[in-house]
Amino acid sequence: MKSMAQLEYHYGLKIRIYPSDRQKQLIKLNSDASRFVYNEMVVIGKELWQLKQVKLPIDTVQTRIKQLELRQNAKQMSNHFQFLEDKRIDSLAKANAIRNYRKAWKAFRKVHGTGVPKFHRKSYAWCYQTNCQYIKQETAQLTNGTVCFEDLKHILVPKLGRLRIKGSHKRLLSRQAETRIGMVTITKDAADRFFLSMQLGSDTPFITKPAKTNRQTGIDLNVKNFLTTSDGKVVANLRHYRTIKGRLAKAQRVLSRRARRAKKEHRPLRNSKNYQKQRLVVAKIHARVLDRRKNFLHNVSTTLIKNHDLVVAEELRSKNLLK
């Protein structure tokens, strides 16, 4: 079986999932475990750097360095922290957290401008990754370390079980070509929406190559309008934030009052039900603006790409404009 790197074509798919209350608890548990492992790797990395500054061959220092280096894998870390041995925690989530830490260090060394790995803070957004070893079939059974589509409306995920899904995956399920599922990321945003993103690989293309149009265009980004093409066409800026600014301000004022009341009564905000209800209202308004912007950008870019063979854009940097 070929690995993901050996496959010629790759495709990213993001679909909406609707987990049950039990599945939400499992997602939270795996997300917390993944964040803990990543932060523990940051702690180990900092301590190793400090110990290696000691140039003298002190036995205590050398022993501590060996202990920390041995703990830099999922199995040894689970042995050290017994709560990571919980059967509900996906072992691949722990391994991917360590892998992401090492990728962050590689990016720091290779890419200019990226910082060293830092602690992942606790937030209302959850995220963890798992891997798959599955070739798509018509009737798939769930096995260890496997993600597969059960039908058009359900997917099977390790530890979580059967999940109800919704998204643009029906076209991929009708493919006759062999398709491999690689990395799978399960996320929850601040608006309590759950998503499943997967990396797909195949030796046959996922989309058909568009026909040539023998047309070229250049785009210029503006302040008043969104952009102007070299043909003279103007794409207006829809200003999604301004249309919803009043509702957002009103919702944020209510949120601020509930936060002040909770603090006055010495209640933590995470345990304040009224605050959390209003926080969700504000998060959904922000999510609506974000979705509208993404949809607008997607429609504009798709129209330009389908109607032109070459699209040229200026390299615009706001820092240079401010100078």
C-alpha positions in Angstrom: 0.0 0.0 0.0 1.3 3.4 -1.0 1.8 6.1 1.7 0.2 9.6 1.4 3.4 11.1 0.2 3.7 8.6 -2.7 0.2 9.3 -4.0 0.2 11.8 -6.9 -3.0 13.8 -6.1 -4.2 15.2 -2.7 -7.4 16.7 -1.7 -8.7 18.4 1.5 -12.3 17.8 2.6 -14.0 19.5 5.5 -17.5 18.4 6.6 -19.9 19.3 9.4 -20.5 16.7 12.1 -23.2 16.4 14.7 -22.0 14.5 17.7 -24.1 13.3 20.6 -23.5 14.5 24.2 -21.3 11.5 24.9 -19.3 12.0 21.8 -18.8 15.7 22.7 -17.3 14.6 26.0 -15.0 12.2 24.2 -13.9 15.0 21.8 -13.2 17.3 24.8 -11.2 14.6 26.5 -9.1 13.9 23.5 -8.6 17.6 22.8 -7.4 18.2 26.4 -5.0 15.2 26.2 -3.6 16.4 22.9 -3.0 19.9 24.3 -1.5 18.5 27.5 1.0 16.3 25.6 2.0 19.3 23.4 2.5 21.6 26.4 4.5 18.8 28.2 6.8 18.6 25.1 7.3 22.4 25.4 8.2 22.0 29.0 10.7 19.2 28.3 12.3 21.2 25.5 12.8 24.2 27.7 14.3 22.2 30.5 16.6 20.3 28.1 17.9 23.5 26.7 18.6 24.9 30.2 20.4 21.6 31.3 22.5 21.5 28.2 23.9 24.9 29.0 25.8 23.3 31.8 29.0 22.3 30.2 30.4 20.4 33.2 29.9 16.6 33.3 27.7 16.5 36.4 26.1 13.1 36.9 22.8 14.5 38.2 22.5 16.8 35.1 23.3 14.0 32.7 20.9 11.6 34.3 18.1 14.2 34.1 18.8 14.8 30.4 18.5 11.1 29.7 15.2 10.9 31.6 13.7 13.8 29.7 14.9 12.5 26.3 13.3 9.1 27.0 10.0 10.8 27.8 9.7 12.4 24.4 7.4 9.7 22.9 3.7 8.9 23.5 4.2 5.6 25.2 6.7 6.8 27.8 4.7 9.9 28.5 1.6 7.8 29.1 3.6 5.7 31.5 4.7 8.8 33.4 1.2 10.4 33.5 -1.2 7.6 34.3 -4.4 9.6 33.3 -3.2 9.4 29.7 -3.7 5.6 29.8 -7.5 6.2 29.7 -9.1 3.8 27.2 -11.2 6.7 25.9 -8.2 8.7 24.7 -7.0 8.0 21.1 -3.4 6.9 21.1 -2.9 8.6 17.7 -4.0 11.9 19.2 -1.1 11.8 21.6 1.4 10.8 18.9 0.2 13.6 16.6 0.6 16.2 19.3 4.3 15.2 19.6 4.6 15.2 15.8 3.1 18.7 15.6 5.6 19.9 18.2 8.5 18.6 16.1 7.0 20.1 13.0 6.9 23.5 14.7 10.6 23.3 15.5 11.3 22.4 11.8 9.3 25.4 10.7 11.2 27.6 13.1 14.5 26.5 11.6 13.5 26.7 8.0 10.9 29.4 7.6 11.7 33.0 8.5 9.3 34.7 10.9 7.9 31.7 12.7 8.5 31.6 16.4 9.5 28.7 18.7 6.8 26.3 19.9 4.7 27.9 22.7 2.1 26.6 25.1 -1.4 25.9 23.7 -3.8 27.8 25.9 -7.2 26.5 27.0 -10.0 28.0 25.0 -13.6 27.4 23.8 -12.2 25.8 20.6 -11.2 22.1 20.7 -9.0 20.2 18.3 -7.2 16.9 18.0 -5.9 14.8 15.1 -6.0 11.1 14.3 -4.7 9.0 11.5 -6.4 6.4 9.2 -5.4 3.3 7.3 -8.6 2.9 5.3 -9.4 2.4 1.6 -13.0 3.5 0.8 -15.5 0.7 0.5 -19.2 0.4 0.0 -19.9 -1.3 3.4 -17.2 -0.5 5.9 -16.7 -1.8 9.4 -15.0 0.2 12.1 -11.6 -1.2 13.2 -8.8 0.2 15.3 -7.1 3.3 13.9 -9.7 3.6 11.0 -12.0 6.3 9.7 -14.5 5.3 7.0 -17.8 6.4 5.5 -20.7 4.2 6.6 -23.1 5.8 4.1 -23.9 9.3 2.8 -25.0 10.5 6.2 -22.7 8.8 8.7 -19.0 8.3 9.3 -17.2 6.0 11.6 -14.4 7.5 13.8 -12.2 5.7 16.3 -13.3 6.1 20.0 -16.2 8.3 18.8 -18.1 5.7 16.8 -20.9 6.6 14.4 -21.2 10.4 13.6 -23.9 12.1 11.6 -22.3 14.3 8.9 -23.3 16.9 6.4 -21.2 18.4 3.6 -19.9 18.2 0.1 -18.6 14.6 0.3 -21.2 12.8 -1.9 -19.2 13.4 -5.1 -16.1 11.8 -3.6 -18.1 8.7 -2.4 -19.2 8.1 -6.0 -15.6 7.9 -7.2 -14.6 4.5 -8.6 -10.8 5.1 -8.0 -9.0 4.0 -4.9 -8.9 6.7 -2.3 -6.8 6.8 0.8 -7.6 8.8 3.9 -4.7 10.3 5.7 -4.7 12.8 8.6 -8.1 13.5 10.1 -8.7 16.6 12.3 -11.7 17.0 14.6 -12.4 20.5 15.7 -15.0 22.6 17.5 -15.1 26.4 17.1 -16.2 29.0 19.6 -19.7 28.9 18.2 -20.1 25.2 19.3 -19.9 23.9 15.7 -18.1 20.6 15.1 -16.2 19.8 11.9 -14.1 16.9 10.6 -11.3 17.7 8.1 -9.6 14.9 6.3 -6.7 14.6 3.9 -7.4 12.4 0.9 -4.9 10.9 -1.5 -5.2 9.1 -4.8 -3.4 8.3 -8.1 -6.3 9.7 -10.1 -7.3 13.4 -10.0 -10.2 14.5 -7.7 -11.4 17.3 -10.1 -11.4 17.6 -13.8 -9.0 20.1 -15.4 -11.0 23.1 -16.7 -10.9 23.9 -20.4 -8.6 26.7 -21.6 -10.2 30.1 -22.2 -7.2 31.9 -23.8 -7.9 34.9 -21.5 -5.7 36.8 -19.1 -6.5 39.4 -16.4 -4.9 41.5 -13.8 -6.5 42.5 -10.5 -5.9 45.6 -8.4 -7.1 45.7 -4.8 -8.8 49.0 -3.8 -9.9 50.8 -0.6 -13.5 51.7 -1.7 -14.2 48.6 -3.8 -12.8 45.1 -3.2 -10.9 44.8 -6.5 -10.8 46.1 -10.1 -9.8 43.9 -13.0 -7.7 45.0 -16.0 -10.9 44.7 -18.1 -12.5 47.5 -16.1 -14.8 45.3 -14.1 -15.3 46.4 -10.5 -16.2 44.0 -7.6 -17.9 45.8 -4.8 -16.9 45.3 -1.2 -20.0 43.9 0.6 -18.8 45.1 4.0 -20.3 42.1 5.9 -19.1 43.4 9.3 -20.9 46.8 8.9 -24.2 45.3 8.2 -24.2 43.3 11.4 -22.3 45.8 13.6 -25.4 47.0 15.4 -26.6 43.5 16.5 -23.1 42.6 17.5 -22.7 45.7 19.7 -26.0 45.1 21.4 -25.1 41.4 22.1 -21.6 42.4 23.4 -23.2 44.9 25.9 -25.4 42.2 27.3 -22.3 39.9 27.6 -20.3 42.6 29.4 -23.1 43.1 31.9 -23.4 39.4 32.6 -19.6 39.2 33.1 -19.6 42.1 35.6 -22.4 40.5 37.5 -20.7 37.1 37.7 -17.5 38.7 38.9 -19.4 40.7 41.5 -20.9 37.5 42.8 -17.5 35.8 42.8 -18.6 33.2 40.2 -16.1 32.0 37.6 -17.3 32.8 34.0 -17.0 29.2 32.9 -19.6 28.2 35.5 -21.9 31.1 34.8 -24.8 29.8 32.6 -26.2 33.2 31.6 -22.7 34.4 30.6 -22.1 31.2 28.5 -25.4 31.5 26.8 -24.7 35.1 25.8 -21.1 34.2 24.8 -22.5 31.7 22.4 -24.8 34.4 20.9 -21.8 36.7 20.3 -19.7 33.8 18.9 -22.4 32.9 16.4 -22.6 36.5 15.1 -18.9 36.5 14.5 -19.1 33.1 12.8 -21.8 34.3 10.5 -19.6 37.2 9.4 -16.7 34.9 8.9 -18.7 32.5 6.8 -20.1 35.3 4.6 -16.5 36.6 4.0 -15.2 33.1 3.1 -18.2 32.5 0.8 -17.6 35.9 -1.0 -13.9 35.2 -1.4 -14.5 31.7 -2.7 -17.1 32.9 -5.3 -14.8 35.7 -6.5 -11.7 33.5 -6.8 -13.6 30.7 -8.5 -15.1 33.0 -11.1 -11.7 34.5 -11.9 -10.0 31.1 -12.2 -12.7 29.5 -14.4 -12.9 32.4 -16.8 -9.1 33.1 -17.2 -6.0 31.1 -17.8 -3.7 33.6 -16.0 -4.6 35.9 -13.1 -2.0 38.4 -12.0 -2.2 40.3 -8.7 -0.1 43.0 -7.2 2.0 42.2 -4.1 0.4 44.6 -1.7 1.8 45.1 1.8 0.0 47.3 4.3 3.3 48.0 6.2 4.9 49.6 3.1 1.8 51.7 2.5 1.9 53.1 6.1 5.5 54.2 5.6 
